[in-house]
């Protein structure tokens, strides 16, 4: 299987899991915002700023809007998933499991 397709499947599954977590506990949105803030403080201005800005704006619209945009099956969603702060909501063990599943499918 194409490596990029495996990565795309992994990221899509990870984001579906993160959205489930946010639905179960919307307070998790604060963790995601904190991650964005850490990236900005650590990295300064980068080419990814426009996507980080979009993440920040999407989070103000709520979980439904976030899911609609980030879990879509289009190129823009794939780019957003590749610069995503929701990794703070997923454990290393869950990441490993999702990656194995993406490689199998």
Residue frames as a rotation matrix with the C-alpha (Angstrom) as fourth column:
UNK 1
0.585 0.811 0.000 0.00
0.811 -0.585 0.000 0.00
0.000 0.000 -1.000 0.00
UNK 2
0.116 -0.454 0.883 1.11
0.385 -0.799 -0.462 3.54
0.915 0.394 0.082 -0.71
UNK 3
-0.548 -0.441 -0.711 2.81
0.811 -0.071 -0.581 5.06
0.206 -0.895 0.396 2.35
UNK 4
-0.954 0.208 0.218 1.01
-0.226 -0.972 -0.060 8.40
0.199 -0.107 0.974 1.95
UNK 5
-0.071 0.970 -0.232 -2.35
-0.352 0.193 0.916 6.61
0.933 0.147 0.328 1.86
UNK 6
-0.004 -0.009 -1.000 -1.43
0.762 0.647 -0.009 4.84
0.647 -0.762 0.004 5.12
UNK 7
-0.884 -0.368 -0.287 -0.56
0.467 -0.684 -0.561 8.19
0.011 -0.630 0.777 6.72
UNK 8
-0.690 0.689 0.221 -3.81
-0.504 -0.677 0.537 9.72
0.520 0.259 0.814 5.48
UNK 9
0.156 0.766 -0.623 -5.83
0.067 0.621 0.781 6.82
0.986 -0.163 0.046 6.89
UNK 10
-0.319 -0.364 -0.875 -3.98
0.880 0.229 -0.416 7.03
0.352 -0.903 0.247 10.20
UNK 11
-0.994 -0.111 -0.007 -4.55
0.107 -0.936 -0.335 10.79
0.030 -0.334 0.942 10.50
UNK 12
-0.375 0.926 0.051 -8.23
-0.484 -0.243 0.841 10.49
0.791 0.290 0.539 9.57
UNK 13
0.221 0.433 -0.874 -8.77
0.463 0.742 0.484 7.77
0.859 -0.511 -0.036 12.20
UNK 14
-0.596 -0.512 -0.619 -6.85
0.789 -0.228 -0.571 9.77
0.151 -0.828 0.540 14.82
UNK 15
-0.941 0.259 0.220 -9.00
-0.259 -0.965 0.028 12.81
0.219 -0.031 0.975 14.15
UNK 16
-0.006 0.961 -0.277 -12.22
-0.214 0.269 0.939 10.82
0.977 0.065 0.204 14.36
UNK 17
0.035 -0.070 -0.997 -11.04
0.842 0.539 -0.008 9.56
0.538 -0.839 0.078 17.76
UNK 18
-0.887 -0.414 -0.203 -10.11
0.459 -0.751 -0.475 13.09
0.044 -0.514 0.856 18.87
UNK 19
-0.592 0.752 0.291 -13.56
-0.474 -0.617 0.628 14.38
0.652 0.234 0.721 17.84
UNK 20
0.238 0.657 -0.715 -15.17
0.289 0.655 0.698 11.58
0.927 -0.373 -0.034 19.88
UNK 21
-0.362 -0.472 -0.804 -13.07
0.906 0.024 -0.422 12.65
0.218 -0.881 0.419 22.85
UNK 22
-0.987 -0.010 0.163 -14.09
-0.008 -0.994 -0.109 16.28
0.163 -0.109 0.981 22.44
UNK 23
-0.178 0.984 -0.012 -17.76
-0.333 -0.049 0.942 15.30
0.926 0.172 0.336 22.25
UNK 24
0.276 0.238 -0.931 -17.40
0.649 0.668 0.363 13.27
0.709 -0.705 0.030 25.45
UNK 25
0.296 -0.268 -0.917 -15.48
0.827 -0.408 0.386 16.05
-0.477 -0.873 0.101 27.19
UNK 26
0.722 0.061 0.689 -15.61
0.535 -0.681 -0.500 19.48
0.439 0.730 -0.524 25.49
UNK 27
0.883 -0.457 -0.101 -13.14
-0.226 -0.605 0.763 20.75
-0.411 -0.652 -0.638 28.11
UNK 28
0.278 -0.792 0.544 -10.51
0.688 0.559 0.463 18.94
-0.671 0.245 0.700 26.04
UNK 29
0.707 0.026 0.707 -10.70
0.598 -0.557 -0.577 21.89
0.379 0.830 -0.409 23.66
UNK 30
0.909 -0.404 0.103 -8.58
-0.394 -0.754 0.525 23.80
-0.135 -0.517 -0.845 26.20
UNK 31
0.322 -0.816 0.480 -5.81
0.161 0.546 0.822 21.22
-0.933 -0.187 0.307 25.81
UNK 32
0.306 -0.140 0.942 -5.90
0.944 0.173 -0.281 21.66
-0.123 0.975 0.185 22.05
UNK 33
0.903 0.049 0.426 -5.72
0.136 -0.975 -0.176 25.46
0.407 0.217 -0.887 22.39
UNK 34
0.726 -0.677 0.123 -2.79
-0.350 -0.209 0.913 25.12
-0.592 -0.706 -0.389 24.78
UNK 35
0.208 -0.640 0.740 -0.99
0.670 0.644 0.368 22.96
-0.712 0.419 0.563 22.22
UNK 36
0.567 0.046 0.822 -1.47
0.732 -0.486 -0.477 25.66
0.378 0.873 -0.310 19.57
UNK 37
0.954 -0.193 0.230 -0.13
-0.271 -0.883 0.383 28.26
0.129 -0.427 -0.895 22.01
UNK 38
0.495 -0.814 0.302 2.94
0.021 0.359 0.933 26.11
-0.868 -0.456 0.195 22.79
UNK 39
0.248 -0.383 0.890 3.69
0.931 0.347 -0.111 25.71
-0.266 0.856 0.443 19.09
UNK 40
0.762 0.085 0.642 3.44
0.363 -0.877 -0.315 29.45
0.536 0.473 -0.699 18.51
UNK 41
0.881 -0.439 0.178 5.67
-0.413 -0.526 0.743 30.23
-0.233 -0.728 -0.645 21.50
UNK 42
0.352 -0.773 0.528 8.25
0.181 0.610 0.772 27.59
-0.918 -0.176 0.355 20.58
UNK 43
-0.016 -0.343 0.939 8.34
0.916 0.372 0.152 28.00
-0.402 0.862 0.308 16.80
UNK 44
-0.548 -0.121 -0.828 7.53
-0.037 -0.985 0.168 31.65
-0.836 0.123 0.535 16.25
UNK 45
0.337 0.664 -0.668 6.25
-0.692 -0.307 -0.654 32.56
-0.639 0.682 0.356 12.82
UNK 46
-0.667 -0.493 0.559 6.18
0.007 0.746 0.666 29.69
-0.745 0.448 -0.494 10.29
UNK 47
-0.851 0.353 -0.388 4.51
-0.443 -0.089 0.892 28.80
0.281 0.931 0.232 7.01
UNK 48
-0.619 0.627 -0.473 2.04
0.605 0.765 0.222 26.72
0.501 -0.149 -0.853 9.04
UNK 49
-0.935 0.217 -0.280 0.65
0.077 -0.648 -0.758 29.82
-0.346 -0.730 0.589 10.80
UNK 50
-0.570 0.776 -0.272 -2.31
-0.786 -0.417 0.457 30.13
0.241 0.474 0.847 8.45
UNK 51
-0.164 0.497 -0.852 -3.34
0.000 0.864 0.504 26.56
0.986 0.083 -0.142 9.28
UNK 52
-0.705 -0.107 -0.701 -2.84
0.682 0.173 -0.711 27.11
0.197 -0.979 -0.050 12.99
UNK 53
-0.894 0.432 -0.119 -4.94
-0.389 -0.880 -0.272 30.26
-0.223 -0.197 0.955 12.71
UNK 54
-0.305 0.807 -0.506 -7.60
-0.636 0.223 0.739 28.22
0.709 0.547 0.445 10.94
UNK 55
-0.401 0.115 -0.909 -7.50
0.528 0.840 -0.127 25.59
0.749 -0.531 -0.397 13.70
UNK 56
-0.918 0.013 -0.396 -7.95
0.342 -0.476 -0.810 28.32
-0.199 -0.879 0.432 16.32
UNK 57
-0.692 0.691 -0.210 -10.87
-0.722 -0.667 0.185 29.81
-0.013 0.280 0.960 14.41
UNK 58
-0.286 0.580 -0.763 -12.53
-0.265 0.717 0.645 26.43
0.921 0.386 -0.051 13.82
UNK 59
-0.647 -0.006 -0.763 -12.39
0.638 0.544 -0.545 25.67
0.418 -0.839 -0.348 17.52
UNK 60
-0.919 0.361 -0.160 -14.39
-0.194 -0.767 -0.612 28.82
-0.343 -0.531 0.775 18.26
UNK 61
-0.427 0.784 -0.451 -17.17
-0.818 -0.122 0.562 27.46
0.385 0.609 0.693 16.03
UNK 62
0.273 0.549 0.790 -17.64
-0.860 0.508 -0.056 24.28
-0.432 -0.664 0.610 18.04
UNK 63
-0.397 -0.490 0.777 -17.12
-0.279 0.870 0.406 20.58
-0.874 -0.056 -0.482 17.65
UNK 64
0.474 0.640 0.605 -19.61
0.413 0.445 -0.795 20.08
-0.778 0.626 -0.053 14.80
UNK 65
0.925 -0.165 -0.342 -17.90
-0.365 -0.636 -0.680 22.69
-0.106 0.754 -0.649 12.63
UNK 66
-0.010 -0.987 0.163 -14.49
-0.888 0.083 0.452 21.33
-0.459 -0.140 -0.877 13.54
UNK 67
-0.192 0.000 0.981 -15.55
0.068 0.998 0.013 17.81
-0.979 0.069 -0.191 12.59
UNK 68
0.792 0.586 0.174 -17.15
0.229 -0.022 -0.973 18.93
-0.566 0.810 -0.151 9.33
UNK 69
0.764 -0.538 -0.357 -13.95
-0.643 -0.586 -0.494 20.61
0.057 0.606 -0.793 8.14
UNK 70
-0.115 -0.950 0.291 -11.20
-0.961 0.181 0.211 18.44
-0.253 -0.256 -0.933 9.64
UNK 71
-0.342 0.025 0.939 -12.80
-0.124 0.990 -0.072 15.04
-0.931 -0.141 -0.336 9.02
UNK 72
0.654 0.553 -0.516 -13.78
-0.547 -0.125 -0.828 15.81
-0.522 0.824 0.221 5.43
UNK 73
0.281 -0.532 0.799 -12.36
0.570 0.762 0.307 13.71
-0.772 0.369 0.517 2.63
UNK 74
0.932 -0.040 0.361 -10.63
0.287 -0.527 -0.800 16.48
0.222 0.849 -0.479 0.70
UNK 75
0.125 -0.984 0.124 -7.17
0.648 -0.014 -0.762 17.93
0.752 0.176 0.636 0.26
UNK 76
-0.039 -0.120 0.992 -7.75
-0.432 -0.893 -0.125 20.85
0.901 -0.433 -0.017 2.61
UNK 77
0.837 0.380 0.392 -8.81
-0.520 0.333 0.787 18.54
0.169 -0.863 0.476 5.45
UNK 78
0.745 -0.623 -0.239 -5.74
0.595 0.782 -0.184 16.38
0.302 -0.006 0.953 4.82
UNK 79
-0.144 -0.803 0.578 -3.50
0.258 -0.594 -0.762 19.43
0.956 0.039 0.292 5.14
UNK 80
0.233 0.295 0.927 -5.23
-0.741 -0.564 0.366 20.52
0.630 -0.772 0.087 8.36
UNK 81
0.990 0.143 -0.014 -4.85
-0.106 0.790 0.604 17.02
0.097 -0.596 0.797 9.80
UNK 82
0.432 -0.896 -0.104 -1.12
0.679 0.399 -0.616 17.12
0.593 0.195 0.781 9.01
UNK 83
-0.632 -0.597 0.495 -0.63
0.112 -0.702 -0.703 20.26
0.767 -0.389 0.511 11.17
UNK 84
0.318 0.948 -0.019 -3.11
0.003 0.019 1.000 19.30
0.948 -0.318 0.004 13.86
UNK 85
-0.487 -0.472 0.735 -2.93
-0.681 -0.321 -0.658 20.11
0.546 -0.821 -0.165 17.56
UNK 86
0.508 0.827 0.241 -5.35
-0.794 0.341 0.503 17.33
0.334 -0.447 0.830 18.59
UNK 87
0.019 -0.583 -0.812 -2.51
-0.055 0.810 -0.583 14.89
0.998 0.056 -0.017 19.22
UNK 88
-0.758 -0.306 0.576 -2.72
-0.535 -0.213 -0.817 15.92
0.373 -0.928 -0.002 22.89
UNK 89
0.094 0.911 0.402 -6.01
-0.988 0.134 -0.071 14.01
-0.119 -0.390 0.913 23.09
UNK 90
0.848 0.169 -0.503 -4.58
-0.341 0.900 -0.272 10.66
0.407 0.402 0.820 21.94
UNK 91
0.610 -0.629 0.482 -2.18
-0.420 0.260 0.870 8.40
-0.673 -0.732 -0.106 23.84
UNK 92
-0.332 -0.827 -0.453 0.95
-0.912 0.159 0.378 6.83
-0.241 0.539 -0.807 22.37
UNK 93
-0.721 0.118 0.683 -0.69
0.042 0.991 -0.127 3.42
-0.692 -0.063 -0.719 22.70
UNK 94
0.382 0.922 0.064 -3.72
0.218 -0.023 -0.976 4.61
-0.898 0.387 -0.210 20.74
UNK 95
0.373 -0.334 -0.866 -1.48
-0.823 -0.550 -0.143 6.12
-0.428 0.766 -0.480 18.07
UNK 96
-0.704 -0.704 0.093 0.37
-0.608 0.666 0.433 2.84
-0.367 0.248 -0.897 17.69
UNK 97
-0.380 0.662 0.646 -2.90
0.350 0.749 -0.562 0.94
-0.856 0.012 -0.516 17.38
UNK 98
0.622 0.657 -0.427 -4.30
-0.096 -0.476 -0.874 3.36
-0.777 0.584 -0.233 14.80
UNK 99
0.019 -0.709 -0.705 -1.09
-0.942 -0.250 0.226 3.20
-0.336 0.660 -0.672 12.78
UNK 100
-0.811 -0.267 0.520 -1.17
-0.173 0.959 0.223 -0.62
-0.559 0.091 -0.824 12.77
UNK 101
0.061 0.936 0.348 -4.78
0.415 0.293 -0.861 -0.51
-0.908 0.197 -0.370 11.59
UNK 102
0.589 0.123 -0.799 -3.94
-0.524 -0.694 -0.494 1.95
-0.615 0.710 -0.344 8.83
UNK 103
-0.446 -0.840 -0.308 -1.13
-0.836 0.268 0.479 -0.29
-0.320 0.471 -0.822 7.63
UNK 104
-0.694 0.231 0.682 -3.45
0.145 0.973 -0.182 -3.33
-0.705 -0.028 -0.709 7.57
UNK 105
0.290 0.957 0.008 -6.26
0.238 -0.063 -0.969 -1.73
-0.927 0.283 -0.246 5.62
